[in-house]
Amino acid sequence: TRGRTVPMLVTAVVPGRSFTVECRIPLFRMVFEHELLPMDGGTEITHRVHFHGLLSIVLGPMLIRQLRTGLPVTLERLRQRAEAAGG
């Protein structure tokens, strides 16, 4: 594992449609929104990330680089788990 981890809190769930999680540290909040759209033969997932707070100017660019590298791996693992579970 690289870097430090922060707790993620589920802040909204619409079963089968969307979920939102966020993490907070002083002066910074990162929000991950996930929308699921059923399609023929599968599900399309839209993933959005928002940064809020005074530290977003400093942390945002650094985290964007990390997310661009790590997020595709995380989403692929999520897809594999969902498909294995019959989702």
LINWO-V196175 format. One record per backbone hydrogen bond with DSSP energy under -1.0 kcal/mol. NH is the residue of the N-H (numbers start at 0). CO is the residue of the C=O. Records with the same first field share a line. If there is no record, write none. Layout:
BEGIN
NH = CO + CO
END
This chain:
BEGIN
8 = 21
10 = 19
11 = 19
13 = 17
16 = 13
17 = 13
18 = 33
19 = 11
20 = 31
21 = 8
22 = 29
24 = 27
27 = 24
28 = 51
29 = 22
30 = 49
31 = 20
32 = 47
33 = 18
34 = 45
35 = 16
36 = 43
38 = 41
41 = 38
43 = 36
45 = 34
47 = 32
49 = 30
51 = 28
54 = 26
55 = 52
58 = 54
59 = 55
62 = 58
63 = 59
64 = 60
65 = 61
66 = 62
67 = 63
68 = 64
69 = 65
70 = 66
73 = 69
74 = 70
75 = 71
76 = 72
77 = 73
78 = 74
79 = 75
80 = 76
81 = 77
82 = 78
83 = 79
84 = 80
85 = 82
86 = 81
END
